[in-house]
Amino acid sequence: MFLSSKLKELRRLKGVKQEDLAKYCEIAVSAIGHYETGRRIPNSDLVKKFAQYFDIEFDTFYDVEPQEKDVVSKLLDELIEKGYIEDPDKISDIVVKMIMDAVKIDIRKRQLDKGRCDII
């Protein structure tokens, strides 16, 4: 489950209004709507605020293993550094999902390749 759907799910399960979460995070109410629909993606500081508000672990918002998260983070940093991503706050959940899926596939392929080498 990605950040947008997880944020919306948590907010509804806890009976929290967008206005309340926005006030806690010191952002516009419309920003919460954008994050919940995947039109925008919050930076890591804001995700930490969400986690604090809901009293959950930061990683709960991301359906990735720690190894995968590190690779995705490094990849995003590299894309930003090289200028492929101009405004990281405007990366959609779809783009992040594609990157995470590619990383998961690559990691699993390497694990399989390593497993084959160990067998032979």
C-alpha positions as CSV (number, residue, x, y, z in Angstrom):
1,M,0.0,0.0,0.0
2,F,1.5,3.3,-1.0
3,L,1.6,6.5,1.0
4,S,-1.5,8.1,-0.5
5,S,-3.8,5.2,0.2
6,K,-2.2,4.5,3.6
7,L,-2.5,8.1,4.7
8,K,-6.2,8.2,3.7
9,E,-6.8,4.8,5.4
10,L,-5.2,5.9,8.6
11,R,-7.0,9.2,8.7
12,R,-10.4,7.5,8.2
13,L,-9.7,4.7,10.7
14,K,-8.7,7.2,13.4
15,G,-11.6,9.5,12.6
16,V,-9.3,12.4,11.8
17,K,-10.3,15.2,9.5
18,Q,-8.0,16.6,6.8
19,E,-8.2,19.9,8.6
20,D,-6.9,18.4,11.9
21,L,-4.0,16.7,10.2
22,A,-3.1,19.7,8.2
23,K,-3.1,21.9,11.3
24,Y,-0.8,19.5,13.1
25,C,1.6,19.4,10.1
26,E,1.3,23.2,9.5
27,I,0.3,22.7,5.9
28,A,-2.7,23.7,3.8
29,V,-5.7,21.4,3.9
30,S,-5.6,21.1,0.1
31,A,-2.1,19.6,0.4
32,I,-3.5,16.7,2.5
33,G,-6.0,16.1,-0.4
34,H,-3.2,16.1,-2.9
35,Y,-1.2,13.6,-0.9
36,E,-4.1,11.3,-0.5
37,T,-4.9,11.3,-4.2
38,G,-1.3,10.8,-5.2
39,R,-1.1,14.1,-7.1
40,R,1.8,15.2,-4.8
41,I,4.2,13.3,-2.6
42,P,5.3,14.7,0.7
43,N,9.0,15.0,1.6
44,S,10.4,12.8,4.3
45,D,10.1,15.4,7.0
46,L,6.4,15.6,6.4
47,V,6.0,11.8,6.3
48,K,7.7,11.8,9.7
49,K,5.1,14.2,11.0
50,F,2.4,12.0,9.7
51,A,4.0,9.0,11.5
52,Q,4.2,11.0,14.7
53,Y,0.6,12.1,14.5
54,F,-0.7,8.6,14.0
55,D,1.9,7.1,16.4
56,I,3.3,4.7,13.9
57,E,6.7,3.9,12.4
58,F,7.8,6.0,9.4
59,D,8.3,2.9,7.3
60,T,4.6,2.0,7.7
61,F,3.9,4.4,4.8
62,Y,6.1,2.5,2.4
63,D,5.5,-1.1,1.4
64,V,9.2,-1.8,1.0
65,E,11.9,-3.8,2.8
66,P,14.7,-1.7,4.4
67,Q,17.2,-2.8,1.7
68,E,14.7,-1.7,-1.0
69,K,14.1,1.6,0.8
70,D,17.8,2.4,0.8
71,V,18.1,1.7,-2.9
72,V,15.0,3.8,-3.8
73,S,16.2,6.7,-1.7
74,K,19.7,6.6,-3.3
75,L,18.1,6.4,-6.8
76,L,15.8,9.3,-6.1
77,D,18.7,11.4,-4.8
78,E,20.7,10.6,-7.9
79,L,17.8,11.5,-10.2
80,I,17.4,14.8,-8.4
81,E,21.1,15.5,-8.4
82,K,21.3,14.9,-12.2
83,G,18.4,17.1,-12.8
84,Y,15.9,14.5,-14.0
85,I,13.6,15.4,-11.2
86,E,13.3,19.2,-10.7
87,D,10.8,19.3,-7.8
88,P,10.8,16.2,-5.5
89,D,7.7,17.3,-3.8
90,K,5.8,16.9,-7.0
91,I,6.7,13.3,-7.8
92,S,3.5,11.3,-8.0
93,D,2.8,8.1,-6.2
94,I,2.7,6.4,-9.6
95,V,6.3,7.4,-10.4
96,V,7.5,6.3,-6.9
97,K,5.6,3.0,-7.3
98,M,7.3,2.4,-10.7
99,I,10.7,3.1,-9.1
100,M,10.0,0.8,-6.1
101,D,8.7,-2.0,-8.4
102,A,11.8,-1.7,-10.5
103,V,14.1,-1.8,-7.4
104,K,12.2,-4.8,-6.0
105,I,12.5,-6.7,-9.3
106,D,16.2,-5.9,-9.5
107,I,16.9,-7.0,-5.9
108,R,15.0,-10.2,-6.3
109,K,16.8,-10.9,-9.6
110,R,20.1,-10.5,-7.9
111,Q,19.0,-12.7,-5.1
112,L,18.0,-15.4,-7.6
113,D,21.2,-15.0,-9.5
114,K,23.2,-15.3,-6.3
115,G,21.2,-18.4,-5.3
116,R,21.9,-20.1,-8.7
117,C,25.6,-19.4,-8.2
118,D,25.5,-20.9,-4.8
119,I,23.8,-24.1,-6.1
120,I,26.3,-24.6,-9.0
